[in-house]
Amino acid sequence: MKSLVVILLFAMSSWSFGQASDVEITIRKQIQKFEKALIQKDIEQISELLDKNLSMGHSNGWLETKESLINDLVESKINYEKIEAVGSINFTYKSDDLIVTRRDVDVYGILNNVSFTVKLNILEVWKLNGQQWQLLARQSVNRKL
């Protein structure tokens, strides 16, 4: 009987790790889509990827909502040229529909006609809305070198 319990517990833990991996793959794809959409100014894609209540804090103290982020891209206040991942993504599961990611990136672009390069630590909160993971909150800070 004990061996049956051990086998069942092992099977259940293996299944749950497989599920987590699927979610992580999905979130990674959402991150890639979001960064590509920022660079290409793909407003339709960005609208799909962002929760209506988005709160986005930049390393320079600039705060944005979904609406202001889209407007700033459309008005070319900011142009993202390249976003490079540095290292791996760490996932923290808060619930079945809320996941926090931490990751590092190097960002290259133009803000108000001035070129910039920033090395960032990013914390993101991803929320499952229906069948789609959307970015609910994002905060970046300058990465210590």
DSSP file (Angstrom, degrees, kcal/mol; ACC not computed):
  #  RESIDUE AA STRUCTURE BP1 BP2  ACC     N-H-->O    O-->H-N    N-H-->O    O-->H-N    TCO  KAPPA ALPHA  PHI   PSI    X-CA   Y-CA   Z-CA
    1    1 A M     >        0   0    0      0, 0.0     4,-1.9     0, 0.0     5,-0.2   0.000 360.0 360.0 360.0 -41.4    0.0    0.0    0.0
    2    2 A K  H  >  +     0   0    0      1,-0.2     4,-2.4     2,-0.2     5,-0.2   0.893 360.0  52.4 -61.4 -39.5    2.8    2.4    0.8
    3    3 A S  H  > S+     0   0    0      1,-0.2     4,-2.4     2,-0.2    -1,-0.2   0.860 106.5  53.4 -66.6 -33.5    4.4    1.8   -2.5
    4    4 A L  H  > S+     0   0    0      2,-0.2     4,-2.4     1,-0.2    -1,-0.2   0.908 109.5  48.5 -65.1 -41.6    1.1    2.7   -4.2
    5    5 A V  H  X S+     0   0    0     -4,-1.9     4,-2.7     2,-0.2    -2,-0.2   0.918 111.7  49.5 -63.5 -44.5    0.9    6.0   -2.4
    6    6 A V  H  X S+     0   0    0     -4,-2.4     4,-2.5     2,-0.2    -2,-0.2   0.923 111.5  48.7 -61.5 -44.7    4.5    6.8   -3.3
    7    7 A I  H  X S+     0   0    0     -4,-2.4     4,-2.6     2,-0.2    -2,-0.2   0.917 112.4  48.4 -62.1 -43.9    3.9    6.0   -6.9
    8    8 A L  H  X S+     0   0    0     -4,-2.4     4,-2.5     2,-0.2    -2,-0.2   0.918 111.9  48.7 -63.2 -44.0    0.7    8.2   -7.0
    9    9 A L  H  X S+     0   0    0     -4,-2.7     4,-2.4     2,-0.2    -2,-0.2   0.912 112.5  48.6 -62.8 -42.2    2.5   11.1   -5.3
   10   10 A F  H  X S+     0   0    0     -4,-2.5     4,-2.4     2,-0.2    -2,-0.2   0.925 112.0  48.9 -62.8 -44.7    5.4   10.8   -7.8
   11   11 A A  H  X S+     0   0    0     -4,-2.6     4,-2.2     1,-0.2    -2,-0.2   0.904 112.2  48.5 -62.2 -42.2    2.9   10.7  -10.7
   12   12 A M  H  X S+     0   0    0     -4,-2.5     4,-2.2     2,-0.2    -1,-0.2   0.902 112.3  48.0 -66.9 -40.5    1.0   13.7   -9.4
   13   13 A S  H  X S+     0   0    0     -4,-2.4     4,-2.2     2,-0.2    -2,-0.2   0.891 111.3  50.9 -68.5 -37.8    4.2   15.8   -8.9
   14   14 A S  H  X S+     0   0    0     -4,-2.4     4,-1.9     1,-0.2    -1,-0.2   0.908 110.4  49.7 -63.7 -41.4    5.5   14.9  -12.3
   15   15 A W  H  X S+     0   0    0     -4,-2.2     4,-2.0     1,-0.2    -2,-0.2   0.921 110.5  49.3 -63.9 -43.6    2.2   15.9  -13.9
   16   16 A S  H  X S+     0   0    0     -4,-2.2     4,-2.3     1,-0.2    -1,-0.2   0.876 109.6  51.5 -67.0 -36.7    2.2   19.3  -12.0
   17   17 A F  H  X S+     0   0    0     -4,-2.2     4,-2.2     2,-0.2    -1,-0.2   0.888 108.6  52.3 -65.7 -37.0    5.8   20.0  -13.1
   18   18 A G  H  X S+     0   0    0     -4,-1.9     4,-1.8     2,-0.2    -2,-0.2   0.897 109.4  49.3 -63.0 -40.5    4.8   19.3  -16.7
   19   19 A Q  H  X S+     0   0    0     -4,-2.0     4,-2.0     2,-0.2    -2,-0.2   0.922 109.5  51.5 -64.3 -44.2    1.9   21.8  -16.4
   20   20 A A  H  X S+     0   0    0     -4,-2.3     4,-2.7     1,-0.2    -2,-0.2   0.900 107.3  53.8 -59.9 -41.3    4.2   24.4  -14.9
   21   21 A S  H  X S+     0   0    0     -4,-2.2     4,-2.4     1,-0.2    -1,-0.2   0.897 106.6  51.6 -61.4 -40.8    6.6   24.0  -17.8
   22   22 A D  H  X S+     0   0    0     -4,-1.8     4,-2.1     2,-0.2    -1,-0.2   0.903 110.8  48.4 -62.1 -41.4    3.8   24.5  -20.3
   23   23 A V  H  X S+     0   0    0     -4,-2.0     4,-2.8     2,-0.2    -2,-0.2   0.920 110.6  50.8 -65.2 -43.8    2.8   27.8  -18.5
   24   24 A E  H  X S+     0   0    0     -4,-2.7     4,-2.6     1,-0.2    -2,-0.2   0.898 109.2  50.9 -62.5 -40.2    6.4   28.9  -18.5
   25   25 A I  H  X S+     0   0    0     -4,-2.4     4,-2.1     2,-0.2    -1,-0.2   0.921 111.5  48.7 -61.1 -43.4    6.7   28.3  -22.2
   26   26 A T  H  X S+     0   0    0     -4,-2.1     4,-2.1     2,-0.2    -2,-0.2   0.921 111.7  48.0 -63.3 -45.2    3.6   30.3  -22.8
   27   27 A I  H  X S+     0   0    0     -4,-2.8     4,-2.6     2,-0.2    -2,-0.2   0.911 109.6  53.6 -63.7 -41.9    4.8   33.2  -20.7
   28   28 A R  H  X S+     0   0    0     -4,-2.6     4,-2.3     1,-0.2    -1,-0.2   0.914 109.4  48.7 -57.9 -42.5    8.1   33.2  -22.4
   29   29 A K  H  X S+     0   0    0     -4,-2.1     4,-2.6     2,-0.2    -1,-0.2   0.891 109.7  52.0 -64.5 -39.1    6.3   33.4  -25.8
   30   30 A Q  H  X S+     0   0    0     -4,-2.1     4,-2.6     2,-0.2    -2,-0.2   0.905 109.2  50.2 -64.1 -41.0    4.2   36.3  -24.5
   31   31 A I  H  X S+     0   0    0     -4,-2.6     4,-2.6     2,-0.2     5,-0.2   0.931 111.5  48.1 -62.0 -45.8    7.3   38.1  -23.4
   32   32 A Q  H  X S+     0   0    0     -4,-2.3     4,-2.4     1,-0.2    -2,-0.2   0.913 112.5  48.6 -61.6 -43.3    8.9   37.6  -26.8
   33   33 A K  H  X S+     0   0    0     -4,-2.6     4,-2.6     2,-0.2    -1,-0.2   0.917 111.7  50.2 -61.6 -43.3    5.7   38.8  -28.5
   34   34 A F  H  X S+     0   0    0     -4,-2.6     4,-2.3     2,-0.2    -2,-0.2   0.934 112.4  45.3 -62.7 -47.5    5.5   41.9  -26.3
   35   35 A E  H  X S+     0   0    0     -4,-2.6     4,-2.0     1,-0.2    -1,-0.2   0.900 114.3  48.6 -65.6 -40.2    9.2   42.9  -26.9
   36   36 A K  H  X S+     0   0    0     -4,-2.4     4,-2.5    -5,-0.2    -1,-0.2   0.904 111.2  51.0 -63.9 -41.1    8.8   42.3  -30.6
   37   37 A A  H  X>S+     0   0    0     -4,-2.6     5,-2.0    -5,-0.2     4,-1.0   0.871 107.9  52.8 -65.5 -37.2    5.6   44.4  -30.7
   38   38 A L  H  <5S+     0   0    0     -4,-2.3    42,-0.5     3,-0.2     3,-0.4   0.942 112.4  44.7 -61.4 -46.8    7.3   47.2  -28.8
   39   39 A I  H  <5S+     0   0    0     -4,-2.0    -2,-0.2     1,-0.2    -1,-0.2   0.907 121.2  38.5 -64.3 -42.9   10.1   47.3  -31.4
   40   40 A Q  H  <5S-     0   0    0     -4,-2.5    -1,-0.2    -5,-0.2    -2,-0.2   0.488 104.8-126.8 -87.5  -3.3    7.7   47.1  -34.3
   41   41 A K  T  <5 +     0   0    0     -4,-1.0     2,-1.5    -3,-0.4    -3,-0.2   0.910  42.2 173.6  54.7  44.9    5.1   49.4  -32.7
   42   42 A D     >< -     0   0    0     -5,-2.0     4,-2.6     1,-0.2    -1,-0.2  -0.665   7.3-179.6 -84.9  87.6    2.5   46.7  -33.3
   43   43 A I  H  > S+     0   0    0     -2,-1.5     4,-2.6     1,-0.2    -1,-0.2   0.847  76.6  54.9 -62.9 -37.7   -0.3   48.3  -31.4
   44   44 A E  H  > S+     0   0    0      2,-0.2     4,-1.6     1,-0.2    -1,-0.2   0.933 111.6  44.0 -62.0 -45.8   -2.8   45.5  -32.1
   45   45 A Q  H  > S+     0   0    0      2,-0.2     4,-1.7     1,-0.2    -2,-0.2   0.914 113.4  51.1 -65.6 -43.4   -0.4   42.9  -30.7
   46   46 A I  H  X S+     0   0    0     -4,-2.6     4,-1.5     1,-0.2    -2,-0.2   0.916 107.1  54.1 -60.5 -43.2    0.4   45.2  -27.7
   47   47 A S  H  < S+     0   0    0     -4,-2.6    -1,-0.2     1,-0.2    -2,-0.2   0.880 110.0  47.3 -59.0 -38.9   -3.3   45.7  -27.0
   48   48 A E  H  < S+     0   0    0     -4,-1.6    -1,-0.2     1,-0.2    -2,-0.2   0.822 113.2  48.4 -70.7 -31.8   -3.9   41.9  -26.9
   49   49 A L  H  < S+     0   0    0     -4,-1.7    86,-3.0    -3,-0.1     2,-0.4   0.671  99.9  75.8 -85.6 -18.5   -0.9   41.3  -24.6
   50   50 A L  E  < S-a  135   0A   0     -4,-1.5    86,-0.2    84,-0.2     2,-0.1  -0.806  77.9-125.9-103.7 134.9   -1.6   44.0  -22.0
   51   51 A D  E >   -     0   0A   0     84,-2.6     3,-1.7    -2,-0.4    15,-0.1  -0.418  28.4-116.4 -66.6 148.8   -4.2   43.8  -19.3
   52   52 A K  E 3  S+     0   0A   0      1,-0.3    14,-0.3    -2,-0.1    15,-0.2   0.742 115.8  51.8 -61.8 -22.3   -6.6   46.8  -19.3
   53   53 A N  E 3  S+     0   0A   0     12,-0.1    -1,-0.3    13,-0.1    -2,-0.1   0.032  81.2 160.6-102.4  25.6   -5.3   47.8  -15.8
   54   54 A L  E <   -     0   0A   0     -3,-1.7    12,-0.5    81,-0.1     2,-0.4  -0.136  22.0-168.5 -51.1 137.4   -1.6   47.7  -16.7
   55   55 A S  E     -a  137   0A   0     81,-1.4    83,-2.4    10,-0.2     2,-0.5  -0.983   9.3-178.1-126.4 119.0    0.8   49.6  -14.5
   56   56 A M  E     -aB 138  64A   0      8,-2.7     8,-2.7    -2,-0.4     2,-0.5  -0.962   7.3-168.5-126.6 117.0    4.2   50.0  -16.0
   57   57 A G  E     -aB 139  63A   0     81,-3.3    83,-2.0    -2,-0.5     6,-0.2  -0.907  10.0-151.8-107.7 128.3    7.1   51.6  -14.1
   58   58 A H    >   -     0   0    0      4,-3.1     3,-1.9    -2,-0.5    80,-0.0  -0.527  29.1-109.5 -93.0 162.8   10.3   52.5  -16.0
   59   59 A S  T 3  S+     0   0    0      1,-0.3    83,-0.3    -2,-0.2    -1,-0.1   0.693 117.4  59.0 -65.5 -19.2   13.8   52.8  -14.4
   60   60 A N  T 3  S-     0   0    0      2,-0.1    -1,-0.3    81,-0.1     3,-0.1   0.340 123.8-100.8 -92.1   7.5   13.7   56.6  -14.9
   61   61 A G  S <  S+     0   0    0     -3,-1.9     2,-0.3     1,-0.3    -2,-0.1   0.376  75.9 143.4  92.2  -5.1   10.6   56.9  -12.7
   62   62 A W        -     0   0    0     -5,-0.1    -4,-3.1     1,-0.0     2,-0.4  -0.537  35.1-156.5 -71.8 128.7    8.2   57.3  -15.7
   63   63 A L  E     -B   57   0A   0     -2,-0.3     2,-0.3    -6,-0.2    -6,-0.2  -0.885  12.1-175.4-110.8 140.5    4.9   55.5  -15.0
   64   64 A E  E     -B   56   0A   0     -8,-2.7    -8,-2.7    -2,-0.4     2,-0.2  -0.955  16.8-154.2-135.7 154.2    2.5   54.3  -17.8
   65   65 A T     >  -     0   0    0     -2,-0.3     4,-2.4   -10,-0.2     5,-0.2  -0.578  46.2 -94.8-105.9 176.7   -0.9   52.8  -18.2
   66   66 A K  H  > S+     0   0    0    -12,-0.5     4,-2.2   -14,-0.3     5,-0.2   0.938 127.1  48.3 -58.2 -46.2   -1.9   50.7  -21.2
   67   67 A E  H  > S+     0   0    0    -15,-0.2     4,-2.5     1,-0.2    -1,-0.2   0.920 112.7  45.8 -62.5 -46.0   -3.3   53.7  -22.9
   68   68 A S  H  > S+     0   0    0      2,-0.2     4,-2.7     1,-0.2    -1,-0.2   0.875 110.7  53.8 -69.6 -35.1   -0.3   56.0  -22.3
   69   69 A L  H  X S+     0   0    0     -4,-2.4     4,-1.8     2,-0.2    -1,-0.2   0.944 111.9  44.6 -61.1 -47.3    2.1   53.2  -23.4
   70   70 A I  H  X S+     0   0    0     -4,-2.2     4,-2.6    -5,-0.2    -2,-0.2   0.926 114.0  49.7 -63.6 -44.9    0.2   52.8  -26.7
   71   71 A N  H  X S+     0   0    0     -4,-2.5     4,-2.6     1,-0.2     6,-0.2   0.904 109.1  51.9 -61.3 -42.2    0.0   56.6  -27.2
   72   72 A D  H  <>S+     0   0    0     -4,-2.7     5,-2.2     1,-0.2     6,-1.0   0.864 111.8  47.0 -64.7 -35.3    3.7   57.1  -26.6
   73   73 A L  H ><5S+     0   0    0     -4,-1.8     3,-1.2     3,-0.2    -2,-0.2   0.933 112.8  48.3 -69.0 -45.8    4.5   54.5  -29.2
   74   74 A V  H 3<5S+     0   0    0     -4,-2.6    -2,-0.2     1,-0.3    -1,-0.2   0.899 114.3  46.1 -61.0 -41.3    2.1   55.9  -31.7
   75   75 A E  T 3<5S-     0   0    0     -4,-2.6    -1,-0.3    -5,-0.2    -2,-0.2   0.403 110.7-123.7 -83.1   2.9    3.5   59.4  -31.2
   76   76 A S  T < 5 +     0   0    0     -3,-1.2    37,-0.3     2,-0.2    -3,-0.2   0.774  65.9 141.0  57.5  30.4    7.1   58.1  -31.4
   77   77 A K  S   <S+     0   0    0     -5,-2.2    35,-2.8     1,-0.2     2,-0.4   0.868  78.9  23.1 -62.8 -35.2    7.9   59.6  -27.9
   78   78 A I  E     -C  111   0A   0     -6,-1.0     2,-0.5    33,-0.2    -1,-0.2  -0.997  68.7-169.6-133.9 139.2    9.9   56.3  -27.5
   79   79 A N  E     -C  110   0A   0     31,-2.7    31,-2.6    -2,-0.4     2,-0.5  -0.981  12.4-151.4-127.9 117.7   11.3   54.0  -30.1
   80   80 A Y  E     +C  109   0A   0    -42,-0.5    29,-0.3    -2,-0.5     3,-0.1  -0.785  17.5 174.6 -89.1 127.0   12.7   50.6  -29.0
   81   81 A E  E     -     0   0A   0     27,-2.9     2,-0.3    -2,-0.5    28,-0.2   0.809  65.2  -2.4 -99.0 -39.4   15.4   49.4  -31.3
   82   82 A K  E     -C  108   0A   0     26,-1.9    26,-2.9     2,-0.0     2,-0.4  -0.977  50.1-166.5-156.7 139.7   16.6   46.2  -29.6
   83   83 A I  E     -C  107   0A   0     -2,-0.3     2,-0.5    24,-0.2    24,-0.2  -0.970  16.2-167.8-129.6 115.6   15.8   44.3  -26.4
   84   84 A E  E     -C  106   0A   0     22,-3.0    22,-2.4    -2,-0.4     2,-0.2  -0.897  16.8-132.6-110.6 127.7   18.3   41.6  -25.4
   85   85 A A  E     -C  105   0A   0     -2,-0.5     2,-0.5    20,-0.2    20,-0.2  -0.523  16.8-160.5 -72.8 141.2   17.6   39.0  -22.8
   86   86 A V  E     -C  104   0A   0     18,-2.6    18,-0.7    -2,-0.2     2,-0.1  -0.974  56.9 -28.7-125.0 114.3   20.4   38.5  -20.3
   87   87 A G  E    S-     0   0A   0     -2,-0.5     2,-0.2    16,-0.1    16,-0.0  -0.397  96.3 -41.4  79.2-158.2   20.3   35.2  -18.4
   88   88 A S  E     -     0   0A   0     -2,-0.1     2,-0.4    -3,-0.1    16,-0.3  -0.516  51.5-107.7-107.5 172.0   17.2   33.3  -17.6
   89   89 A I  E     -     0   0A   0     -2,-0.2     2,-0.5    14,-0.1    14,-0.2  -0.853  24.9-147.7-100.4 133.5   13.7   34.1  -16.4
   90   90 A N  E     -C  102   0A   0     12,-2.8    12,-1.9    -2,-0.4     2,-0.4  -0.881  13.6-155.9-100.9 133.0   12.7   33.2  -12.8
   91   91 A F  E     -C  101   0A   0     -2,-0.5     2,-0.4    10,-0.2    10,-0.2  -0.897  11.8-173.2-111.9 136.2    9.0   32.3  -12.3
   92   92 A T  E     -C  100   0A   0      8,-2.6     8,-2.9    -2,-0.4     2,-0.7  -0.983  18.0-144.3-127.5 119.7    7.0   32.6   -9.1
   93   93 A Y  E     +C   99   0A   0     -2,-0.4     6,-0.2     6,-0.2     3,-0.1  -0.734  23.9 171.1 -86.9 116.1    3.5   31.1   -9.1
   94   94 A K  E     -     0   0A   0      4,-2.2     2,-0.3    -2,-0.7     5,-0.2   0.784  69.4 -29.9 -92.1 -33.3    1.2   33.2   -7.0
   95   95 A S  E >  S-C   98   0A   0      3,-1.7     3,-0.9     0, 0.0    -1,-0.3  -0.923  77.9 -76.3-164.2-176.1   -2.0   31.3   -8.1
   96   96 A D  T 3  S+     0   0    0     -2,-0.3     3,-0.1     1,-0.2    -3,-0.0   0.749 132.3  31.8 -65.5 -22.1   -3.4   29.4  -11.1
   97   97 A D  T 3  S+     0   0    0      1,-0.1    31,-2.1    30,-0.1     2,-0.3   0.168 111.7  66.6-123.7  19.8   -4.0   32.7  -12.8
   98   98 A L  E <   +CD  95 127A   0     -3,-0.9    -4,-2.2    29,-0.2    -3,-1.7  -0.941  53.0 171.7-145.9 120.2   -1.2   35.0  -11.5
   99   99 A I  E     -CD  93 126A   0     27,-2.6    27,-3.5    -2,-0.3     2,-0.5  -0.986  18.4-150.2-131.3 137.4    2.6   34.5  -12.2
  100  100 A V  E     -CD  92 125A   0     -8,-2.9    -8,-2.6    -2,-0.4     2,-0.4  -0.902  14.5-166.8-106.0 133.3    5.5   36.8  -11.3
  101  101 A T  E     -CD  91 124A   0     23,-2.7    23,-2.7    -2,-0.5     2,-0.4  -0.910   7.1-165.8-117.3 148.8    8.6   36.8  -13.5
  102  102 A R  E     +CD  90 123A   0    -12,-1.9   -12,-2.8    -2,-0.4     2,-0.3  -0.999  24.8 146.5-129.6 135.0   12.0   38.3  -12.8
  103  103 A R  E     - D   0 122A   0     19,-2.2    19,-3.4    -2,-0.4     2,-0.4  -0.979  38.8-120.3-159.7 165.8   14.5   38.8  -15.6
  104  104 A D  E     +CD  86 121A   0    -18,-0.7   -18,-2.6   -16,-0.3     2,-0.3  -0.917  30.4 171.3-115.7 143.1   17.3   41.0  -16.9
  105  105 A V  E     -CD  85 120A   0     15,-1.9    15,-3.2    -2,-0.4     2,-0.5  -0.976  29.1-137.4-143.7 156.7   17.4   42.8  -20.3
  106  106 A D  E     -CD  84 119A   0    -22,-2.4   -22,-3.0    -2,-0.3     2,-0.4  -0.984  27.6-161.5-111.9 128.2   19.5   45.3  -22.1
  107  107 A V  E     -CD  83 118A   0     11,-3.0    11,-2.4    -2,-0.5     2,-0.4  -0.928   9.5-171.6-118.9 134.7   17.4   47.8  -24.0
  108  108 A Y  E     +CD  82 117A   0    -26,-2.9   -27,-2.9    -2,-0.4   -26,-1.9  -0.977  31.2 106.9-123.4 135.1   18.4   50.1  -26.8
  109  109 A G  E     -CD  80 116A   0      7,-2.2     7,-2.8    -2,-0.4     2,-0.4  -0.945  59.2 -83.0-175.1-163.4   16.3   52.9  -28.2
  110  110 A I  E     -CD  79 115A   0    -31,-2.6   -31,-2.7    -2,-0.3     2,-0.5  -0.998  27.8-172.2-133.5 126.4   15.5   56.5  -28.6
  111  111 A L  E >  S-CD  78 114A   0      3,-2.8     3,-1.4    -2,-0.4   -33,-0.2  -0.983  78.7 -16.2-121.3 121.4   13.5   58.6  -26.1
  112  112 A N  T 3  S-     0   0    0    -35,-2.8    -1,-0.2    -2,-0.5   -34,-0.1   0.905 130.0 -52.6  50.0  46.2   12.5   62.1  -27.1
  113  113 A N  T 3  S+     0   0    0    -37,-0.3     2,-0.5   -36,-0.2    -1,-0.3   0.622 116.7 113.6  67.6  17.3   15.1   62.0  -30.0
  114  114 A V  E <   -D  111   0A   0     -3,-1.4    -3,-2.8     2,-0.0    -1,-0.2  -0.980  66.5-125.6-120.8 126.2   17.9   61.0  -27.7
  115  115 A S  E     -D  110   0A   0     -2,-0.5     2,-0.3    -5,-0.2    -5,-0.3  -0.360  33.3-176.8 -66.5 145.9   19.5   57.5  -28.0
  116  116 A F  E     -D  109   0A   0     -7,-2.8    -7,-2.2    -2,-0.0     2,-0.4  -0.985  22.3-166.4-143.1 155.3   19.7   55.4  -24.8
  117  117 A T  E     +D  108   0A   0     -2,-0.3     2,-0.4    -9,-0.2    -9,-0.2  -0.980  17.1 180.0-136.3 127.6   20.9   52.1  -23.6
  118  118 A V  E     -D  107   0A   0    -11,-2.4   -11,-3.0    -2,-0.4     2,-0.6  -0.986  22.4-149.1-131.3 143.3   19.8   50.7  -20.3
  119  119 A K  E     -D  106   0A   0     -2,-0.4    24,-3.7   -13,-0.2     2,-0.3  -0.955  35.5-171.3-109.4 115.9   20.6   47.5  -18.4
  120  120 A L  E     -DE 105 142A   0    -15,-3.2   -15,-1.9    -2,-0.6     2,-0.5  -0.808  35.3-149.7-121.4 148.9   17.5   46.5  -16.4
  121  121 A N  E     -DE 104 141A   0     20,-2.7    20,-2.2    -2,-0.3     2,-0.4  -0.952  33.8-161.5 -99.1 131.8   16.2   44.1  -13.8
  122  122 A I  E     -DE 103 140A   0    -19,-3.4   -19,-2.2    -2,-0.5     2,-0.5  -0.963  17.3-168.0-123.9 135.1   12.5   43.6  -14.6
  123  123 A L  E     -DE 102 139A   0     16,-2.7    16,-2.7    -2,-0.4     2,-0.4  -0.985  17.3-177.6-114.8 128.1    9.7   42.3  -12.4
  124  124 A E  E     -DE 101 138A   0    -23,-2.7   -23,-2.7    -2,-0.5     2,-0.5  -0.956  20.4-150.4-128.5 147.0    6.5   41.5  -14.3
  125  125 A V  E     -DE 100 137A   0     12,-2.9    11,-3.1    -2,-0.4    12,-1.4  -0.977  16.0-163.6-115.8 120.1    3.1   40.2  -13.1
  126  126 A W  E     -DE  99 135A   0    -27,-3.5   -27,-2.6    -2,-0.5     2,-0.4  -0.889   3.2-164.3-107.7 132.6    1.2   38.1  -15.7
  127  127 A K  E     -DE  98 134A   0      7,-3.1     7,-3.1    -2,-0.4     2,-0.8  -0.946  19.6-128.9-120.3 134.8   -2.5   37.4  -15.3
  128  128 A L  E     - E   0 133A   0    -31,-2.1     2,-0.6    -2,-0.4     5,-0.2  -0.747  26.0-176.1 -84.0 113.7   -4.5   34.8  -17.0
  129  129 A N  E >   - E   0 132A   0      3,-3.2     3,-2.1    -2,-0.8     2,-0.6  -0.929  65.2 -49.4-111.0 105.9   -7.6   36.5  -18.6
  130  130 A G  T 3  S-     0   0    0     -2,-0.6    -2,-0.0     1,-0.3     3,-0.0  -0.581 124.0 -22.9  67.2-116.1   -9.8   33.8  -20.1
  131  131 A Q  T 3  S+     0   0    0     -2,-0.6     2,-0.4    -3,-0.0    -1,-0.3   0.368 124.5  84.2-104.2   1.5   -7.3   31.7  -22.2
  132  132 A Q  E <   - E   0 129A   0     -3,-2.1    -3,-3.2   -84,-0.0     2,-0.5  -0.899  69.0-137.2-117.3 133.0   -4.7   34.4  -22.6
  133  133 A W  E     - E   0 128A   0     -2,-0.4     2,-0.3    -5,-0.2    -5,-0.2  -0.748  31.1-173.7 -82.0 127.2   -1.8   35.5  -20.3
  134  134 A Q  E     - E   0 127A   0     -7,-3.1    -7,-3.1    -2,-0.5     2,-0.6  -0.921  30.3-107.6-124.9 150.0   -1.6   39.3  -20.2
  135  135 A L  E     +aE  50 126A   0    -86,-3.0   -84,-2.6    -2,-0.3    -9,-0.2  -0.654  37.0 171.2 -77.3 119.4    0.9   41.6  -18.6
  136  136 A L  E     +     0   0A   0    -11,-3.1   -81,-1.4    -2,-0.6     2,-0.3   0.795  65.1   5.3 -96.9 -38.4   -0.8   43.3  -15.6
  137  137 A A  E     -aE  55 125A   0    -12,-1.4   -12,-2.9   -83,-0.2    -1,-0.3  -0.998  57.4-177.6-150.8 148.3    2.2   45.1  -14.0
  138  138 A R  E     -aE  56 124A   0    -83,-2.4   -81,-3.3    -2,-0.3     2,-0.4  -0.976   0.9-179.6-149.4 132.4    5.8   45.7  -14.9
  139  139 A Q  E     -aE  57 123A   0    -16,-2.7   -16,-2.7    -2,-0.3     2,-0.4  -0.997   6.8-170.2-134.1 130.5    8.6   47.5  -13.0
  140  140 A S  E     - E   0 122A   0    -83,-2.0     2,-0.3    -2,-0.4   -18,-0.2  -0.926   3.9-177.7-120.6 147.4   12.1   47.9  -14.1
  141  141 A V  E     - E   0 121A   0    -20,-2.2   -20,-2.7    -2,-0.4     2,-0.1  -0.959  41.3 -87.7-135.2 154.7   15.2   49.2  -12.3
  142  142 A N  E     - E   0 120A   0     -2,-0.3     2,-0.3   -83,-0.3   -22,-0.3  -0.421  46.6-122.4 -63.7 133.8   18.7   49.8  -13.4
  143  143 A R        -     0   0    0    -24,-3.7     2,-0.3   -38,-0.2   -24,-0.1  -0.614  19.3-124.2 -80.6 132.9   20.8   46.7  -13.1
  144  144 A K              0   0    0     -2,-0.3    -1,-0.1     1,-0.1   -24,-0.0  -0.618 360.0 360.0 -74.7 132.3   23.9   46.9  -10.9
  145  145 A L              0   0    0     -2,-0.3    -1,-0.1   -26,-0.0    -2,-0.0   0.428 360.0 360.0 -96.0 360.0   26.9   45.9  -12.9
